[in-house]
C-alpha cells in the first residue's frame, strides 16, 4: 500500500529527469512505501519521453501531463489529486532541492500520533542562487512574513510534505504553493519547519524571473491575507438521535 506520493512538477527539465529520479530512489527505498509522480507541465522538450523510458525500470513511477503549461501550483495540485498516498511530498524538478532531504518531510508526518500535523515545510540554508534572486526572495519573504505572520523565513522552497486530505481542502489558486504554511495554519493544522540543503541547478534554465514573481506576488499576498481574515473556524459535534 502506498503511504507517500512524491510529486515533481517539471517543465522543460529533460536533463534533470534521470538524476532526480535516481536520487529519489536512493533516498526513499526502504524508508517508506512510495510512488513518484512527475507532472509534465506542457513541456516542449522530451521531458515526458525521459520519464517513459524510466518507467520500465521503476514501476512506481507515474507520468501526468498538462496539455499546456499551467504553472507549479497547478502541477502540485494535479499530482495531489492523482496521488495514492495519504502523505504527499513535493520538490522542484530542476535538481536544486536535494532528494536526500525527502525523509525529513515524510517521516514526521508518518510518525505523527496527534493527528494535528498537516505540513512539514523545508527552509533552504546556504542558497545556491544568483545574488539578485536571493535579494528579491529575501525582500519578498520579509514582506510576506510581516503581512501574514506565518512564522517561516522561506515559503518558496519546493521541498514540502503534507497530508493529502488537508491540502485538497485548501482553497486552490495559482501560486498557492508559496503560501502553504499560512494556509495550513488558517485551517487549524500544525506546521513543522525543517532546514534543508540547496544546490546549483543541475541542467537546463529557469522558467521564471524575478519580475514575474514580484508582479504576481503582490496580488497573491493581498488575496491570502483576505482568505485568512475571512476564515471562520467552527467545530461541529454530531448529535445522537438515539
N, C-alpha and C positions, 0 to 999 in steps of 0.2 A: 504494500500500500504506500502510495506517495505521501510523504509528510511535508516536503519542501519543494516549491517550484521556484526555479531561478530564472528570472525574466531579463532579457537583454535586448533593449531597443537598438536597432542598427540601421544606419542609412549610409550607403556607400562605404562600408567598412570591410571590403573583401579581404584586405591584407591582415585584418585582425581576427577574423573568424576562427581559424585553426588554432592560433596560440591562446586565445581567450578560452575556447572550449577545453583545450588540453589542461590549462591551469585550473579551470573549474573542477574537472575530473580529479586532478591531483589533490585539490583542497577538500573535496567533499566525499570521495569514495571512503566508505567505512564509517562515516560520521553521521549520515542521515540517508533515508530513502528519498531520493530526489529525482527531479526531472529538470531539463534545461529547455527553455522556450526562447528561441530567437524570433523577435518581431522585426521583419524586414519592412522598414518604413518608406516604401516607394523608392527603393534604390535603383539607380540607373547603371550600376556596375554588376558584377557577378556575385554579390553577397549571398543571394539565395542559392545559387549553384554551389558555392563553397559549403553551405550548410547541408545541402542534399548529399554531397559527396561524403560528409562525415556521418550521416545518419546510418550508413551501413555498418559502421563500427561502434556507433553509440545509439543503441535502441531507445534510450531515454531522452534523446534529442528531438525536439519538435520545431517545426517552422510555421510561423504565421506570416502573412503578407498583407500589407496595405496597398491597394491599387495606386494610391497617390500618397505623397508624404503628408502626414498629419501631425508630426511633432512627437517629442519624447513622452509627454504625458499621455497622449493617445496610445503610444506603444506600450507603456506600462499598464494602462487600463485594459487594452486588448489582451495582454498577457495574463493579467489577473483574472479576467473573465474566463479565459480558457484553462487556467491553472487547475490541476487536480490536487495540489497540496493545500493544507489549511494555512501554511505559512508561505508567504511569497517574499523572495529576496530579489533586489534589483541591483544592477551595476551598469555603468556606461559601456558601450561597445567599442570604445576607442583604445582600450587597454590601459588607460590611466588609473583605473581602480583595480588594484591587485586582487584577483580572485581568492588568494590565500586568506583574505580578510573575511570571507563569507561566513565561516563558523562563528565569528564574533557577533554576527547578526542573527543567525537562526538558533544557536544554542540557548540564549536566554529565553527566547520565545517558546522553544520546545520544553524547556525546564520550568516554565512559569507555572506555579501552583495557585496563584492568586486569581487568575482569570482576568486580571486588570491590565496586564502589559499589552499594549496594542502596537507599539512601534519601537524598533531599535534603529537609530539614525547614526550613520557614520559622520564624523567630523575630520576633515583632512588636516594632517600635520605635514609640515615641510612641503608645501605645494610646489609641484613642478610645472608651473605655468609662466607665461611671459609677465613682465613687470606690470604692463598695462592691464592685463586680465586680473592679476592679483589685486591691484589697486582698485579697479572697478568693483570687484567682488567684495573687497573689504568695506567699501563705502555702502554698497547695496545691503550687505548683511547688517551693518550698523543701523541703517535706516529701518530695515525690516524689524530688527530686534527692538528698536525704540517704539515702533508703532504697535507691533503685535505682542511684544513681551513673551516670546515663545521659548526663551531660555537656551537657545542654541546659537553658536557663532557661525555656523556653516550649513545652510539648508540646501546649497547647490550640489552637495556631494551625492553622487549616484548610488553609493552603497547604502541601501536601506533594507530593513526586514520588517514585515508587518503581518498581522492577522488578515487573511484574505477577506473574511466576512466584514471586519471593521473597515477595511479600505473601500470595499464596494458600497458601503453605506454612506461614505462621504459624498458631499456634493462634487460632481465632476465638472471640471472646466480646464481649458488649455493652460498649461504651465502649472497645474496644481502640484506637480511633483516637488516644486520648490517650497511648498508651504505645508508639507505633511506634519511636522511637529505641531504647528499651530492648529491644524485641522483635527488631528487626533486628540489633542488636549481639549479642543472645543467640544468634542463628543464624549469627554469624560475618561479617556484612556490614559494610562500611564505611558510615559515616553522615556526610554533609556538612550543616553548619548554615549557613543564609544569613539575613541580616537582610532583613525585608520590611516594607512600609508597612502601615498600618492606618487606617481611616477610620470615620466615623459610619455607622450603619445607614442604608441608602438609603430603605427603606419598610417598613411592617409593624412587628410587635413580636416580641420574642424568645420562643422556645419553651421556654426554660429559666430557672431561677432559681438563686441561689447555694446555697440549702439543698438543692435536688435534686442539684446537683453534689457538694456536700460529703458527703451521705449515701452515694451510690454510690461516691464516690472512695475511701472507707476500705476497702471490700471489694475494690475493684479493685486497689488498691495492694498489699494483702496477697496477692492472687492472682497478680499479676505477679511479685512478689518470690519466690513459691513456684516459679513456672514457670522463673525464671532459675536458682534454686538446683538444680532437678531436671534441668536440661538437661545431657545428657552428649554431648560432641562427639566424633565419631569419623570418620576418613577411610577410606573403603573403596577398595581397589585391585582392579582386575579381574585375574583370573588367566588367563593364556593357556594353554589346554589343548592347543594345537598343539605 
